[in-house]
Amino acid sequence: MICILLVAGHGTVLETQIKNTGLYSHLTGVPKALLPGIGGKKILDFWWETVNMRQLFSEVYLVTNADKYKHYERWATANDFPVENVINDGSTTLEDRLGAVADLELAIRSRKLQDDIMVIAGDMLCADQNFDIAQVISFFRSQVQPGELMIYYELEESEKSSTRGIVEVCPDTHRITHFLEKPQEGLTESRLASVVFYCIRRETLSYMSHFLSLQPAATCRTFGQFWEWLINEKQLDVFGMKLPTGFQLIGQVGLSDYTKWLTHYSTKQKDNPAKPITCRSYARVGLMGNPSDGFHGKTIAMTISNFWAEVTLVESQTLILVPHPLNDPTEFGSLQDLFCISRKEGYLGGLRLLQATCKKFYQFCSKQGIALTKQNFTLKYDTNIPRQVGLAGSSAIVSATLKCLMKFYNITDSDLPKPIRANFILNVETDELFITAGLQDRVVQVYEGLVYMDFSKKLMEVQGYGNYVSMDMSNLPPFWLAYLSDPSDSGRIHSNIRQRWLSGEPIVVEAMKTFAELTDQARAAFQHQDWSCLAQLMDQNFELRRSVYTEDCLGPGNLKMVQLARQFGSAVKLPGSGGAVVGLCLDQAKLVEMREAFQEAGCVFCVIAPYNPSASAVGSQH
């Protein structure tokens, strides 16, 4: 691949204002690309450092004008840029300029270039100096359907779409479906701005001569009009890749805009690196319908603030995953100590969850056309979610890790929407780590609060995710939670139910449909705050589960907790895959007595503190 840096524009407005302002008089006559950029480095210095990679580019050319040629010749000598690769387009004023597309065509024609081309405006400020250009090339070459590649970013709130070339991008194929050059307000809802940063296939280079023959005036030979013609009229396949950073062309802007964006980007860079990023995800209890989430059923679940997983990310020189002193032990007091810890908690801590999430995150961004910055970090985690009692402790760690990575790399909700985020977390566990899991936990930990979930087969096949609705959390009844102090592996309780369901065993298929019906009834009970009805439905949920899974599969520990709760007239069911029970006791006096009974039986008991992320999200549908 060959890279061409374009710096042939005539910045008359900026140059005149610099000349007439005493504060910047020392920059009089300096070409735009050689003005100070982020951190005091010349703008062009940054781009040359970015593309000066022999393993990526066989040659790098720079196209300038006759008026500034000597400046760039001197710059090339001082920066080990091959002077013979500096191309002079012969123009000396704004009036006799060739136009950006003509400058690119000149470089291709004069140097007889017959390779794929990367084109970058060398006078473009970049908010983040650490993006990985190798990712851009990799994405360009990885497309199943060959096509050109345009880089875009999401406009900041202060930027108007009417000042930029705006692209509309298909989220599934990443194909640019429409290009609008400085659209009027209301023409598009897109806030995705194209920048002069393209990859063009050698097969497409001939289109430039055709375009130039149609546009004799230099004012019409802009890249914006070229892409409008190529995408909208010629309907060539052009794909988009998002960089999570802002860009500003110095171009024809004035001094105030130049200094404003330089200050803005410099301030953002200073603010970002030092602060650690800490994110939490909460344990969840399945209140109705589980375990039908893995069988195209419906469920209601709730996040609880009693238990949580917390992940902290801080920028560092190398990428480091820090083992947890309790959950990832490497040192033991004795062989007996190792035996006791391993028997109770298993062999797998949280470190594998961090690593698998990072691996899947990079894979997702590469596939989705999101270039990540070249920044490393240190990840550490903490959690107080009891292990192996079915409270979604593993997915909480994955969810919190993903939140940190999204913040660190500036990945937005539009890049990774909540329904897709839940699928992502499930895939980390099932595809990477082979953990038995369903979608319910991941959905409720992403949306947070009290969530109704419909995983019907039609929805899952058509859109790839279910229907998720946040529910009203005001005036909830007193739910309680108890769990075994010495649980077994919660994954075992799933037994052979999936094989029975896949083979179409009537009792299992009908049970999953009934779970869904109970969930719809429970949703109505929540809406009407009919807690007696909800309690009855919770008991029915458990009895249905017992009939399908059998008592042998549920295990004596779970059955003992259920029996104990029922002695006090409390509704009770399993909140997850086993090792804990969740209940609803409407008699406060009996709730106190029941707590003491569970504690005497060697169980841990607590009243649930629901985690409500935002009252404003009530009733919202996604």
PLY file of the C-alpha trace (Angstrom):
ply
format ascii 1.0
element vertex 622
property float x
property float y
property float z
element edge 621
property int vertex1
property int vertex2
end_header
0.00 0.00 0.00
1.09 3.59 -0.74
0.27 6.58 1.45
-0.30 10.09 0.08
-0.38 13.09 2.43
-2.18 16.09 0.96
-1.00 19.57 2.06
-1.61 21.58 -1.13
-4.43 23.80 0.13
-4.06 27.59 0.25
-5.08 28.69 3.75
-5.46 32.38 2.98
-7.87 33.21 5.85
-5.74 31.66 8.58
-2.50 32.98 7.10
-3.83 36.54 6.87
-5.13 36.53 10.44
-1.85 35.17 11.80
0.02 37.90 9.94
-2.22 40.62 11.42
-2.10 39.30 15.00
0.96 40.20 16.99
0.67 37.25 19.38
1.19 34.77 16.53
3.44 36.85 14.27
6.25 34.27 14.61
4.05 31.86 12.61
3.65 34.24 9.66
4.12 32.40 6.37
4.19 28.94 8.00
2.07 26.39 6.06
-1.00 25.07 7.84
0.37 21.55 8.22
3.51 22.89 9.90
1.62 24.87 12.53
1.76 23.59 16.15
-0.59 20.69 16.86
-1.41 18.71 20.00
1.36 18.88 22.58
3.32 21.46 20.57
4.22 18.94 17.86
3.74 20.11 14.26
0.53 18.74 12.75
2.41 17.10 9.88
4.99 15.61 12.27
2.24 13.57 13.89
0.99 12.18 10.57
4.51 11.38 9.36
5.22 9.47 12.58
1.93 7.63 12.14
2.54 6.45 8.56
6.34 6.09 8.62
6.11 2.31 8.82
7.83 0.30 6.10
5.91 -2.85 7.04
2.68 -1.04 6.12
3.59 1.36 3.30
6.02 0.81 0.45
6.16 4.58 -0.22
4.81 7.77 1.32
4.28 10.87 -0.89
3.43 14.43 0.04
1.58 16.76 -2.36
1.98 20.50 -1.82
1.73 23.70 -3.85
4.42 25.85 -5.42
3.85 28.64 -2.91
4.81 26.48 0.08
7.02 23.92 -1.65
10.28 25.21 -0.10
8.82 24.94 3.41
7.98 21.29 2.90
11.28 20.56 1.19
13.06 21.92 4.28
10.72 19.96 6.55
11.43 16.75 4.59
15.17 17.19 4.98
14.86 17.76 8.73
12.49 14.80 9.29
14.07 12.08 7.16
11.24 12.25 4.63
12.42 11.46 1.07
12.63 14.86 -0.66
12.06 13.24 -4.05
8.61 12.19 -2.80
7.48 15.78 -2.26
5.24 16.62 -5.24
4.67 20.22 -6.37
1.24 20.82 -7.95
2.37 24.16 -9.45
-0.36 26.35 -7.91
0.53 29.57 -6.11
-2.84 31.05 -5.13
-6.30 29.98 -4.06
-7.61 31.02 -7.50
-5.32 28.71 -9.51
-5.51 25.70 -7.17
-6.10 22.29 -8.72
-8.54 20.93 -6.11
-7.98 18.06 -3.67
-9.02 15.25 -6.02
-6.85 16.66 -8.82
-3.88 16.81 -6.44
-4.35 13.15 -5.59
-4.74 12.23 -9.26
-1.55 14.19 -10.05
0.44 12.11 -7.56
-0.96 8.85 -8.94
-0.41 9.81 -12.58
3.01 11.48 -12.25
4.49 8.66 -10.18
2.67 5.92 -12.13
1.24 4.44 -8.95
-0.53 1.10 -9.34
-1.28 0.04 -5.79
-3.91 0.55 -3.15
-3.73 4.09 -1.80
-4.24 5.58 1.65
-5.04 9.32 1.48
-4.75 11.61 4.50
-5.03 15.39 4.85
-1.73 16.36 6.44
-3.18 19.57 7.91
-5.78 17.78 10.03
-5.82 18.07 13.83
-6.46 14.76 15.55
-7.89 14.71 19.09
-6.18 11.44 20.05
-2.60 10.83 19.00
-2.61 7.09 19.73
-4.90 5.38 17.21
-3.53 2.33 15.44
-3.29 2.84 11.68
-2.52 -0.86 11.20
-6.11 -1.58 12.31
-7.39 0.67 9.53
-5.46 -1.25 6.88
-6.47 -4.59 8.37
-10.15 -3.66 8.26
-9.81 -2.36 4.68
-8.33 -5.66 3.54
-10.66 -7.89 5.57
-13.91 -6.94 3.82
-15.65 -9.93 2.25
-16.99 -7.62 -0.46
-14.07 -5.46 -1.72
-14.62 -1.73 -1.55
-13.16 1.64 -0.61
-12.84 2.71 3.02
-13.73 6.05 4.59
-12.85 7.05 8.13
-15.50 8.81 10.15
-16.08 9.94 13.71
-19.08 11.01 15.80
-19.49 14.78 15.93
-19.21 16.49 19.28
-22.26 18.38 20.55
-20.76 21.74 19.57
-20.15 20.66 15.94
-22.78 21.20 13.26
-23.37 18.54 10.62
-23.90 21.31 8.06
-20.15 22.04 8.16
-18.97 18.50 7.37
-19.38 15.62 4.98
-21.90 13.31 6.69
-22.17 9.57 6.10
-25.01 7.18 6.76
-23.66 3.74 7.60
-25.36 0.34 7.64
-24.63 -1.07 11.13
-24.55 -4.66 9.90
-22.43 -4.43 6.74
-20.59 -1.12 7.54
-21.40 -0.06 3.98
-21.90 3.67 3.51
-25.40 3.93 2.13
-25.43 7.69 1.60
-22.97 10.59 1.59
-24.13 14.17 2.14
-21.71 17.05 1.73
-22.54 19.71 4.34
-26.25 18.82 4.52
-28.87 21.31 5.60
-30.48 20.73 8.98
-33.13 18.03 8.87
-31.81 16.17 5.81
-30.25 13.41 7.90
-30.21 12.26 11.51
-26.65 10.98 11.16
-23.92 12.65 13.22
-21.13 10.66 11.62
-18.61 12.96 9.95
-16.27 11.83 7.20
-12.70 13.15 7.25
-10.00 13.25 4.57
-8.70 9.82 5.51
-9.45 7.15 2.92
-8.27 3.81 1.56
-8.85 3.48 -2.20
-8.35 0.29 -4.20
-6.13 0.35 -7.25
-9.14 -0.74 -9.35
-10.98 2.47 -8.42
-8.21 4.97 -9.22
-9.41 5.30 -12.82
-12.70 6.81 -11.57
-10.80 9.96 -10.57
-9.98 10.89 -14.17
-13.64 10.39 -15.10
-14.78 12.56 -12.18
-12.28 15.32 -13.03
-13.44 15.38 -16.63
-16.94 16.11 -15.34
-15.74 18.86 -13.00
-13.49 21.38 -14.76
-13.73 23.94 -11.91
-11.37 23.48 -8.95
-14.15 24.45 -6.53
-16.01 21.28 -7.52
-12.99 18.98 -7.26
-13.41 18.35 -3.55
-13.43 14.94 -1.92
-16.93 15.61 -0.63
-18.29 15.93 -4.15
-16.16 13.02 -5.37
-17.63 10.68 -2.73
-21.15 11.96 -3.33
-20.72 11.06 -7.00
-19.03 7.72 -6.32
-21.47 6.53 -3.64
-24.79 8.14 -4.59
-24.51 8.04 -8.39
-22.02 5.29 -9.26
-23.15 3.23 -6.26
-19.74 1.76 -5.64
-19.22 -0.24 -2.47
-17.65 2.11 0.07
-17.33 1.04 3.68
-16.93 3.08 6.83
-14.67 2.67 9.84
-15.13 4.66 12.99
-12.23 6.16 14.90
-13.17 7.02 18.51
-11.53 10.43 18.25
-12.26 13.84 16.77
-10.70 15.45 13.67
-10.56 19.05 12.47
-9.30 20.20 9.08
-7.43 23.48 9.41
-8.35 24.12 5.75
-10.03 27.49 5.29
-10.76 28.14 8.99
-9.72 31.30 10.78
-7.33 31.77 13.65
-10.05 31.62 16.33
-11.25 28.19 15.14
-7.70 26.87 14.91
-6.81 27.96 18.46
-10.20 26.84 19.81
-9.86 23.26 18.55
-6.18 23.07 19.42
-6.97 24.09 23.00
-10.00 21.80 23.17
-8.14 18.70 21.98
-5.08 19.47 24.10
-7.26 19.84 27.21
-9.08 16.56 26.49
-5.76 14.76 26.17
-4.52 16.14 29.47
-7.73 15.22 31.27
-8.07 11.64 30.08
-5.02 9.49 30.89
-4.40 9.99 34.60
-7.80 9.23 36.10
-8.59 5.59 36.91
-11.89 4.28 35.54
-13.96 2.27 38.02
-17.21 0.53 37.08
-19.61 -1.70 38.98
-22.09 -4.34 37.94
-24.54 -5.86 40.38
-25.70 -9.33 41.28
-29.14 -10.27 40.05
-32.06 -12.34 41.27
-34.41 -14.05 38.86
-37.89 -13.29 40.19
-39.97 -15.09 37.58
-39.65 -17.30 34.52
-36.12 -18.58 34.96
-34.65 -20.83 33.70
-36.69 -20.34 30.49
-34.37 -17.57 29.21
-32.25 -20.21 27.55
-35.29 -21.82 25.93
-37.06 -18.92 24.15
-39.07 -18.13 27.26
-39.75 -14.97 29.28
-38.31 -13.82 32.60
-38.31 -10.97 35.12
-35.10 -10.27 37.00
-33.71 -7.53 39.22
-30.26 -6.20 40.08
-29.54 -5.91 43.81
-27.12 -3.55 45.51
-26.27 -6.05 48.29
-23.65 -7.69 46.05
-21.52 -6.32 43.25
-18.40 -6.74 41.13
-16.11 -3.76 40.63
-13.41 -3.37 37.99
-10.79 -0.61 37.87
-8.82 0.33 34.76
-5.86 2.72 34.74
-3.62 3.57 31.79
-0.17 1.94 31.92
2.88 1.27 29.75
2.04 -2.41 29.24
-1.23 -4.33 29.50
-1.48 -5.93 32.95
-4.22 -8.11 34.46
-3.91 -8.15 38.24
-4.89 -11.39 40.04
-7.32 -11.03 42.93
-5.64 -12.06 46.23
-8.63 -14.19 47.30
-10.24 -15.32 44.05
-7.05 -16.06 42.09
-4.81 -17.59 44.76
-1.31 -18.74 43.85
0.00 -19.21 47.40
-1.48 -21.47 50.09
-0.80 -22.13 53.76
-0.59 -25.88 53.24
-1.73 -28.71 51.01
-4.82 -29.02 53.22
-5.50 -25.30 52.74
-5.27 -25.74 48.95
-7.64 -28.71 49.17
-10.27 -26.85 51.20
-10.20 -23.73 49.00
-10.33 -25.75 45.78
-13.18 -27.96 47.02
-15.29 -24.99 48.05
-14.52 -22.44 45.32
-13.19 -24.45 42.40
-10.13 -23.72 40.30
-11.23 -20.80 38.19
-11.15 -17.25 39.51
-11.92 -13.94 37.83
-8.68 -13.40 35.94
-9.83 -15.53 33.02
-12.98 -13.35 32.81
-10.90 -10.18 32.43
-8.70 -11.77 29.78
-11.58 -13.25 27.79
-13.48 -9.93 27.86
-10.43 -8.03 26.56
-9.89 -10.58 23.80
-13.54 -10.50 22.73
-13.65 -6.68 22.91
-10.71 -6.32 20.52
-12.25 -8.91 18.20
-15.63 -7.12 18.25
-14.15 -3.69 17.50
-12.01 -5.04 14.67
-15.01 -6.75 13.09
-17.27 -3.70 13.57
-14.81 -1.30 11.98
-13.91 0.58 15.17
-10.22 1.46 15.36
-8.90 1.49 18.91
-6.20 3.79 20.22
-2.76 2.35 20.95
-3.05 2.61 24.72
-2.32 0.00 27.34
-3.90 -0.38 30.74
-3.91 -2.25 34.01
-7.10 -4.08 35.03
-7.96 -5.26 38.52
-11.23 -6.44 40.01
-12.96 -6.97 43.32
-16.27 -8.67 44.10
-18.40 -9.58 47.09
-20.86 -11.72 45.10
-20.92 -15.19 46.70
-19.46 -17.78 44.38
-21.34 -20.73 42.93
-24.79 -19.77 44.24
-26.30 -18.63 40.93
-26.27 -14.84 41.46
-24.47 -14.08 38.16
-21.10 -13.32 39.72
-19.13 -14.23 36.60
-21.20 -12.10 34.24
-21.01 -9.18 36.70
-17.22 -9.18 36.37
-17.45 -9.39 32.57
-20.07 -6.62 32.50
-18.01 -4.29 34.70
-14.88 -4.99 32.62
-16.74 -4.14 29.43
-17.98 -0.86 30.92
-14.36 0.10 31.72
-13.11 -0.78 28.24
-15.91 1.20 26.59
-15.11 4.28 28.67
-11.36 3.96 28.13
-11.65 3.64 24.36
-14.58 6.05 24.03
-16.97 3.41 22.67
-20.51 4.77 22.75
-23.93 3.18 23.18
-24.48 3.56 19.43
-21.26 1.57 18.79
-22.31 -1.18 21.18
-26.06 -0.89 21.94
-27.41 -2.43 25.14
-29.10 -5.48 23.52
-25.88 -6.31 21.64
-23.86 -5.68 24.80
-25.84 -8.39 26.59
-25.13 -10.80 23.72
-21.45 -9.84 23.88
-21.22 -10.69 27.61
-22.97 -14.02 27.06
-20.58 -14.86 24.21
-17.56 -14.13 26.41
-18.78 -16.76 28.86
-20.20 -19.37 26.51
-17.89 -19.11 23.48
-14.61 -18.26 25.19
-14.92 -19.95 28.58
-17.61 -22.60 27.97
-19.65 -21.47 30.98
-23.27 -22.72 31.02
-25.36 -19.53 30.87
-28.50 -17.85 29.54
-29.21 -14.31 28.39
-31.27 -13.17 31.41
-28.32 -12.31 33.67
-26.47 -10.33 31.04
-29.56 -8.35 30.00
-30.51 -7.28 33.51
-26.90 -6.39 34.37
-26.66 -4.19 31.27
-30.04 -2.48 31.68
-30.02 -2.62 35.51
-33.05 -2.37 37.75
-36.18 -4.50 37.32
-36.41 -5.84 33.78
-39.00 -7.87 31.85
-37.44 -9.99 29.11
-39.06 -11.83 26.19
-36.70 -14.25 24.42
-39.19 -15.63 21.92
-37.73 -17.56 19.02
-39.13 -15.16 16.41
-37.59 -12.11 18.08
-34.22 -13.80 18.56
-34.08 -14.96 14.94
-35.26 -11.68 13.40
-33.30 -9.13 15.43
-30.75 -11.24 17.28
-32.03 -10.29 20.74
-35.26 -10.20 22.71
-37.68 -7.53 23.87
-36.42 -5.90 27.06
-38.57 -3.54 29.15
-37.51 -1.66 32.29
-40.24 -1.83 34.94
-41.45 0.46 37.71
-39.46 -0.12 40.91
-41.46 2.11 43.24
-43.05 0.50 46.33
-41.55 -2.95 45.81
-42.37 -5.58 48.46
-39.72 -6.97 50.87
-37.87 -9.63 48.86
-35.28 -11.66 50.74
-32.33 -13.83 49.73
-30.66 -16.80 51.38
-27.77 -18.93 50.17
-25.75 -21.93 51.22
-22.49 -21.18 52.97
-20.92 -24.23 51.31
-22.53 -24.47 47.83
-21.89 -26.82 44.96
-21.12 -25.66 41.45
-24.27 -23.84 40.30
-23.71 -24.92 36.70
-24.58 -28.54 37.49
-28.22 -27.82 38.14
-28.91 -27.34 34.43
-28.55 -31.12 34.13
-29.66 -32.62 30.79
-32.60 -30.27 30.32
-31.23 -28.69 27.15
-30.83 -32.02 25.41
-34.40 -32.93 26.39
-35.70 -29.59 25.10
-33.79 -29.82 21.81
-35.14 -33.33 21.24
-38.67 -31.92 21.64
-39.65 -33.77 24.81
-43.26 -32.57 25.38
-43.01 -32.08 29.16
-39.97 -29.82 28.81
-41.30 -27.85 25.83
-44.64 -27.22 27.58
-42.88 -26.28 30.82
-40.90 -23.55 29.07
-44.11 -22.15 27.58
-45.69 -22.19 31.03
-42.71 -20.32 32.52
-43.35 -17.61 29.92
-47.06 -17.46 30.82
-46.23 -17.14 34.52
-43.89 -14.27 33.67
-46.61 -12.35 31.86
-48.91 -12.84 34.85
-46.14 -11.68 37.20
-45.60 -8.59 35.08
-49.26 -7.70 35.54
-48.94 -8.34 39.29
-45.99 -5.91 39.47
-47.95 -3.29 37.53
-50.95 -3.59 39.88
-48.73 -4.07 42.96
-50.62 -7.27 43.71
-47.98 -8.86 45.92
-50.14 -11.78 47.09
-50.61 -12.81 43.46
-46.89 -12.40 42.82
-46.08 -14.63 45.82
-48.35 -17.37 44.45
-46.71 -17.13 41.03
-43.25 -17.45 42.58
-44.30 -20.68 44.28
-45.76 -21.99 41.01
-42.48 -21.13 39.26
-40.56 -23.31 41.70
-42.99 -26.24 41.56
-42.88 -26.24 37.78
-39.10 -26.22 37.92
-39.08 -29.08 40.43
-41.37 -31.17 38.19
-39.16 -30.73 35.13
-35.70 -30.86 36.68
-36.58 -33.42 39.43
-35.54 -33.24 43.08
-32.35 -35.23 42.48
-31.15 -32.53 40.11
-32.17 -29.63 42.37
-30.20 -31.14 45.22
-30.87 -31.46 48.95
-29.42 -28.06 49.87
-31.79 -26.11 47.65
-34.80 -28.20 48.68
-33.99 -27.73 52.37
-33.98 -23.93 51.97
-37.30 -24.01 50.12
-38.90 -26.16 52.81
-37.59 -23.90 55.54
-39.02 -20.77 53.91
-42.43 -22.38 53.45
-42.62 -23.16 57.16
-42.97 -19.41 57.66
-45.54 -18.93 54.89
-43.09 -17.26 52.52
-43.11 -17.59 48.75
-39.78 -18.97 47.55
-37.99 -19.97 44.35
-34.49 -20.26 42.92
-33.06 -16.92 41.74
-30.54 -18.61 39.47
-29.04 -21.98 38.72
-28.83 -23.16 42.33
-27.23 -22.58 45.71
-29.55 -19.73 46.72
-33.25 -19.01 47.13
-35.19 -15.76 46.76
-38.46 -15.18 48.52
-41.32 -12.83 49.28
-42.68 -12.71 52.83
-45.50 -10.22 53.41
-45.58 -10.82 57.19
-42.85 -8.72 58.81
-42.83 -10.69 62.08
-42.43 -14.01 60.27
-39.66 -12.49 58.13
-37.65 -11.83 61.31
-38.28 -15.35 62.60
-37.33 -16.83 59.23
-34.02 -14.94 59.17
-33.08 -16.52 62.51
-34.12 -19.98 61.31
-31.97 -19.71 58.17
-28.99 -18.50 60.18
-29.38 -21.39 62.62
-29.45 -23.76 59.61
-26.04 -22.45 58.54
-27.28 -20.30 55.66
-26.56 -16.65 54.91
-29.73 -14.53 54.91
-30.36 -10.92 53.89
-33.20 -8.60 52.94
-32.75 -7.53 49.32
-31.86 -3.93 48.55
-33.00 -3.43 44.93
-30.59 -1.51 42.69
-32.54 1.15 40.78
-30.26 2.92 38.27
-32.63 5.69 37.25
-36.26 6.52 37.97
-36.44 8.28 34.59
-35.93 4.95 32.77
-39.20 3.52 34.09
-41.29 1.88 31.41
-38.76 2.51 28.64
-38.68 -0.17 25.96
-35.63 -1.31 23.99
0 1
1 2
2 3
3 4
4 5
5 6
6 7
7 8
8 9
9 10
10 11
11 12
12 13
13 14
14 15
15 16
16 17
17 18
18 19
19 20
20 21
21 22
22 23
23 24
24 25
25 26
26 27
27 28
28 29
29 30
30 31
31 32
32 33
33 34
34 35
35 36
36 37
37 38
38 39
39 40
40 41
41 42
42 43
43 44
44 45
45 46
46 47
47 48
48 49
49 50
50 51
51 52
52 53
53 54
54 55
55 56
56 57
57 58
58 59
59 60
60 61
61 62
62 63
63 64
64 65
65 66
66 67
67 68
68 69
69 70
70 71
71 72
72 73
73 74
74 75
75 76
76 77
77 78
78 79
79 80
80 81
81 82
82 83
83 84
84 85
85 86
86 87
87 88
88 89
89 90
90 91
91 92
92 93
93 94
94 95
95 96
96 97
97 98
98 99
99 100
100 101
101 102
102 103
103 104
104 105
105 106
106 107
107 108
108 109
109 110
110 111
111 112
112 113
113 114
114 115
115 116
116 117
117 118
118 119
119 120
120 121
121 122
122 123
123 124
124 125
125 126
126 127
127 128
128 129
129 130
130 131
131 132
132 133
133 134
134 135
135 136
136 137
137 138
138 139
139 140
140 141
141 142
142 143
143 144
144 145
145 146
146 147
147 148
148 149
149 150
150 151
151 152
152 153
153 154
154 155
155 156
156 157
157 158
158 159
159 160
160 161
161 162
162 163
163 164
164 165
165 166
166 167
167 168
168 169
169 170
170 171
171 172
172 173
173 174
174 175
175 176
176 177
177 178
178 179
179 180
180 181
181 182
182 183
183 184
184 185
185 186
186 187
187 188
188 189
189 190
190 191
191 192
192 193
193 194
194 195
195 196
196 197
197 198
198 199
199 200
200 201
201 202
202 203
203 204
204 205
205 206
206 207
207 208
208 209
209 210
210 211
211 212
212 213
213 214
214 215
215 216
216 217
217 218
218 219
219 220
220 221
221 222
222 223
223 224
224 225
225 226
226 227
227 228
228 229
229 230
230 231
231 232
232 233
233 234
234 235
235 236
236 237
237 238
238 239
239 240
240 241
241 242
242 243
243 244
244 245
245 246
246 247
247 248
248 249
249 250
250 251
251 252
252 253
253 254
254 255
255 256
256 257
257 258
258 259
259 260
260 261
261 262
262 263
263 264
264 265
265 266
266 267
267 268
268 269
269 270
270 271
271 272
272 273
273 274
274 275
275 276
276 277
277 278
278 279
279 280
280 281
281 282
282 283
283 284
284 285
285 286
286 287
287 288
288 289
289 290
290 291
291 292
292 293
293 294
294 295
295 296
296 297
297 298
298 299
299 300
300 301
301 302
302 303
303 304
304 305
305 306
306 307
307 308
308 309
309 310
310 311
311 312
312 313
313 314
314 315
315 316
316 317
317 318
318 319
319 320
320 321
321 322
322 323
323 324
324 325
325 326
326 327
327 328
328 329
329 330
330 331
331 332
332 333
333 334
334 335
335 336
336 337
337 338
338 339
339 340
340 341
341 342
342 343
343 344
344 345
345 346
346 347
347 348
348 349
349 350
350 351
351 352
352 353
353 354
354 355
355 356
356 357
357 358
358 359
359 360
360 361
361 362
362 363
363 364
364 365
365 366
366 367
367 368
368 369
369 370
370 371
371 372
372 373
373 374
374 375
375 376
376 377
377 378
378 379
379 380
380 381
381 382
382 383
383 384
384 385
385 386
386 387
387 388
388 389
389 390
390 391
391 392
392 393
393 394
394 395
395 396
396 397
397 398
398 399
399 400
400 401
401 402
402 403
403 404
404 405
405 406
406 407
407 408
408 409
409 410
410 411
411 412
412 413
413 414
414 415
415 416
416 417
417 418
418 419
419 420
420 421
421 422
422 423
423 424
424 425
425 426
426 427
427 428
428 429
429 430
430 431
431 432
432 433
433 434
434 435
435 436
436 437
437 438
438 439
439 440
440 441
441 442
442 443
443 444
444 445
445 446
446 447
447 448
448 449
449 450
450 451
451 452
452 453
453 454
454 455
455 456
456 457
457 458
458 459
459 460
460 461
461 462
462 463
463 464
464 465
465 466
466 467
467 468
468 469
469 470
470 471
471 472
472 473
473 474
474 475
475 476
476 477
477 478
478 479
479 480
480 481
481 482
482 483
483 484
484 485
485 486
486 487
487 488
488 489
489 490
490 491
491 492
492 493
493 494
494 495
495 496
496 497
497 498
498 499
499 500
500 501
501 502
502 503
503 504
504 505
505 506
506 507
507 508
508 509
509 510
510 511
511 512
512 513
513 514
514 515
515 516
516 517
517 518
518 519
519 520
520 521
521 522
522 523
523 524
524 525
525 526
526 527
527 528
528 529
529 530
530 531
531 532
532 533
533 534
534 535
535 536
536 537
537 538
538 539
539 540
540 541
541 542
542 543
543 544
544 545
545 546
546 547
547 548
548 549
549 550
550 551
551 552
552 553
553 554
554 555
555 556
556 557
557 558
558 559
559 560
560 561
561 562
562 563
563 564
564 565
565 566
566 567
567 568
568 569
569 570
570 571
571 572
572 573
573 574
574 575
575 576
576 577
577 578
578 579
579 580
580 581
581 582
582 583
583 584
584 585
585 586
586 587
587 588
588 589
589 590
590 591
591 592
592 593
593 594
594 595
595 596
596 597
597 598
598 599
599 600
600 601
601 602
602 603
603 604
604 605
605 606
606 607
607 608
608 609
609 610
610 611
611 612
612 613
613 614
614 615
615 616
616 617
617 618
618 619
619 620
620 621
